[in-house]
């Protein structure tokens, strides 16, 4: 299937890889992110390969900017059939330095940015009775991890928002997929000094994610060993969970 796709966070990492793959499979791709130069370069690469792409520099934390980006994509390429809400930022939340403004910032980018994009594309999808909403969440959405209070909360909100939409939209022709990666080698994880178990290379991660998008899977979490552990951790006694998480915290603080 092909049509018009909008990928947020398309300037690097998973968003860039997904945009390339979608374009290679025949999708016209709207590229949204803050870094205009990176988007222009990616759009040129896609066009040189015979694809269609439109760079739309956008700060997803701003509702009007997201709506403007969707309008620009739909005017140039056509109605958005596929939204990949991938834009995200990560940083540690240290209790001694808790700053509500930083928490709000992460939530605006990681969660509300996706909500703004859905708000903009969903009316047209409902009118046409077809469409696909994809959220790129994280395994941290399954439970709070040490030093990631803001990031974990933003991804949990994202996951639950899209999970609820999936139930509501199922009879109306719009599919919803929630993808929850573990550690992937991207610019976002390059700064991590702690151990990253079951680290997945970016190209491998993009291929796995593309399979779930093509199949319109309701949810997909990977890599399996880590996703299984994180899922099981939800039913661990809290004392055991806290002891395991404390070891992770010590690693992160080194």
PEPEDA-V726160 format. One record per residue. N is the residue number from 1. RES is the residue in three letters. SS is DSSP state (alpha for helix, beta for strand, coil for the rest). NEAR is the number of other ideal C-beta (glycine too) atoms within 12 Angstrom. Layout:
N_RES_SS_NEAR ; N_RES_SS_NEAR
This chain:
1_UNK_coil_18 ; 2_UNK_coil_22 ; 3_UNK_coil_29 ; 4_UNK_beta_38 ; 5_UNK_beta_50 ; 6_UNK_beta_56 ; 7_UNK_beta_53 ; 8_UNK_beta_55 ; 9_UNK_coil_44 ; 10_UNK_coil_49 ; 11_UNK_coil_35 ; 12_UNK_coil_32 ; 13_UNK_alpha_37 ; 14_UNK_alpha_46 ; 15_UNK_alpha_44 ; 16_UNK_alpha_40 ; 17_UNK_alpha_36 ; 18_UNK_alpha_48 ; 19_UNK_alpha_47 ; 20_UNK_alpha_34 ; 21_UNK_alpha_33 ; 22_UNK_alpha_41 ; 23_UNK_alpha_36 ; 24_UNK_alpha_23 ; 25_UNK_coil_26 ; 26_UNK_coil_21 ; 27_UNK_coil_37 ; 28_UNK_beta_32 ; 29_UNK_beta_46 ; 30_UNK_beta_49 ; 31_UNK_beta_52 ; 32_UNK_beta_51 ; 33_UNK_beta_41 ; 34_UNK_coil_29 ; 35_UNK_coil_25 ; 36_UNK_alpha_19 ; 37_UNK_alpha_16 ; 38_UNK_alpha_25 ; 39_UNK_alpha_33 ; 40_UNK_alpha_21 ; 41_UNK_alpha_23 ; 42_UNK_alpha_39 ; 43_UNK_alpha_36 ; 44_UNK_alpha_18 ; 45_UNK_alpha_23 ; 46_UNK_alpha_33 ; 47_UNK_alpha_20 ; 48_UNK_alpha_14 ; 49_UNK_coil_19 ; 50_UNK_coil_13 ; 51_UNK_coil_27 ; 52_UNK_beta_28 ; 53_UNK_beta_37 ; 54_UNK_beta_38 ; 55_UNK_beta_36 ; 56_UNK_beta_41 ; 57_UNK_beta_28 ; 58_UNK_coil_40 ; 59_UNK_coil_27 ; 60_UNK_coil_46 ; 61_UNK_coil_30 ; 62_UNK_coil_22 ; 63_UNK_alpha_22 ; 64_UNK_alpha_16 ; 65_UNK_alpha_28 ; 66_UNK_alpha_39 ; 67_UNK_alpha_27 ; 68_UNK_alpha_23 ; 69_UNK_alpha_40 ; 70_UNK_alpha_39 ; 71_UNK_alpha_24 ; 72_UNK_alpha_24 ; 73_UNK_alpha_41 ; 74_UNK_alpha_29 ; 75_UNK_alpha_16 ; 76_UNK_alpha_23 ; 77_UNK_coil_31 ; 78_UNK_coil_23 ; 79_UNK_coil_29 ; 80_UNK_coil_45 ; 81_UNK_coil_36 ; 82_UNK_beta_44 ; 83_UNK_beta_53 ; 84_UNK_beta_48 ; 85_UNK_beta_50 ; 86_UNK_coil_49 ; 87_UNK_coil_48 ; 88_UNK_coil_44 ; 89_UNK_coil_33 ; 90_UNK_coil_33 ; 91_UNK_coil_25 ; 92_UNK_coil_28 ; 93_UNK_coil_30 ; 94_UNK_coil_18 ; 95_UNK_alpha_15 ; 96_UNK_alpha_9 ; 97_UNK_alpha_15 ; 98_UNK_coil_15 ; 99_UNK_coil_17 ; 100_UNK_alpha_13 ; 101_UNK_alpha_12 ; 102_UNK_alpha_23 ; 103_UNK_alpha_28 ; 104_UNK_alpha_19 ; 105_UNK_alpha_26 ; 106_UNK_alpha_35 ; 107_UNK_alpha_31 ; 108_UNK_alpha_29 ; 109_UNK_alpha_40 ; 110_UNK_alpha_42 ; 111_UNK_alpha_38 ; 112_UNK_alpha_30 ; 113_UNK_alpha_42 ; 114_UNK_alpha_46 ; 115_UNK_alpha_34 ; 116_UNK_alpha_33 ; 117_UNK_alpha_47 ; 118_UNK_alpha_41 ; 119_UNK_alpha_25 ; 120_UNK_alpha_36 ; 121_UNK_alpha_42 ; 122_UNK_alpha_33 ; 123_UNK_alpha_19 ; 124_UNK_alpha_27 ; 125_UNK_alpha_33 ; 126_UNK_alpha_21 ; 127_UNK_alpha_14 ; 128_UNK_alpha_21 ; 129_UNK_coil_16 ; 130_UNK_coil_24 ; 131_UNK_beta_33 ; 132_UNK_beta_40 ; 133_UNK_beta_47 ; 134_UNK_beta_48 ; 135_UNK_beta_48 ; 136_UNK_beta_47 ; 137_UNK_coil_41 ; 138_UNK_coil_43 ; 139_UNK_alpha_41 ; 140_UNK_alpha_38 ; 141_UNK_alpha_38 ; 142_UNK_alpha_30 ; 143_UNK_coil_30 ; 144_UNK_coil_28 ; 145_UNK_coil_36 ; 146_UNK_coil_27 ; 147_UNK_coil_29 ; 148_UNK_coil_32 ; 149_UNK_alpha_30 ; 150_UNK_alpha_36 ; 151_UNK_alpha_34 ; 152_UNK_alpha_33 ; 153_UNK_alpha_26 ; 154_UNK_alpha_40 ; 155_UNK_alpha_41 ; 156_UNK_alpha_32 ; 157_UNK_alpha_30 ; 158_UNK_alpha_44 ; 159_UNK_alpha_36 ; 160_UNK_alpha_24 ; 161_UNK_alpha_33 ; 162_UNK_alpha_39 ; 163_UNK_alpha_24 ; 164_UNK_alpha_19 ; 165_UNK_alpha_34 ; 166_UNK_alpha_27 ; 167_UNK_alpha_17 ; 168_UNK_alpha_17 ; 169_UNK_alpha_27 ; 170_UNK_alpha_16 ; 171_UNK_alpha_11 ; 172_UNK_alpha_21 ; 173_UNK_coil_20 ; 174_UNK_beta_33 ; 175_UNK_beta_33 ; 176_UNK_beta_41 ; 177_UNK_beta_37 ; 178_UNK_beta_39 ; 179_UNK_beta_42 ; 180_UNK_beta_39 ; 181_UNK_beta_44 ; 182_UNK_coil_35 ; 183_UNK_coil_33 ; 184_UNK_beta_40 ; 185_UNK_beta_23 ; 186_UNK_coil_33 ; 187_UNK_coil_22 ; 188_UNK_coil_31 ; 189_UNK_coil_26 ; 190_UNK_coil_16 ; 191_UNK_coil_14 ; 192_UNK_coil_24 ; 193_UNK_coil_12 ; 194_UNK_coil_22 ; 195_UNK_coil_15 ; 196_UNK_coil_25 ; 197_UNK_coil_19 ; 198_UNK_coil_24 ; 199_UNK_coil_23 ; 200_UNK_beta_30 ; 201_UNK_beta_21 ; 202_UNK_alpha_28 ; 203_UNK_alpha_20 ; 204_UNK_alpha_23 ; 205_UNK_alpha_38 ; 206_UNK_alpha_35 ; 207_UNK_alpha_23 ; 208_UNK_alpha_32 ; 209_UNK_alpha_39 ; 210_UNK_alpha_33 ; 211_UNK_alpha_20 ; 212_UNK_alpha_30 ; 213_UNK_alpha_38 ; 214_UNK_alpha_24 ; 215_UNK_coil_18 ; 216_UNK_coil_28 ; 217_UNK_coil_23 ; 218_UNK_coil_26 ; 219_UNK_beta_27 ; 220_UNK_beta_31 ; 221_UNK_beta_35 ; 222_UNK_beta_34 ; 223_UNK_coil_25 ; 224_UNK_alpha_18 ; 225_UNK_alpha_18 ; 226_UNK_alpha_27 ; 227_UNK_alpha_30 ; 228_UNK_alpha_17 ; 229_UNK_alpha_23 ; 230_UNK_alpha_35 ; 231_UNK_alpha_21 ; 232_UNK_alpha_17 ; 233_UNK_alpha_25 ; 234_UNK_coil_19 ; 235_UNK_coil_13 ; 236_UNK_coil_18 ; 237_UNK_coil_12 ; 238_UNK_alpha_14 ; 239_UNK_alpha_10 ; 240_UNK_alpha_15 ; 241_UNK_alpha_23 ; 242_UNK_alpha_18 ; 243_UNK_alpha_16 ; 244_UNK_alpha_22 ; 245_UNK_alpha_26 ; 246_UNK_alpha_17 ; 247_UNK_alpha_19 ; 248_UNK_alpha_28 ; 249_UNK_alpha_23 ; 250_UNK_alpha_15 ; 251_UNK_alpha_19 ; 252_UNK_alpha_23 ; 253_UNK_coil_16 ; 254_UNK_coil_12
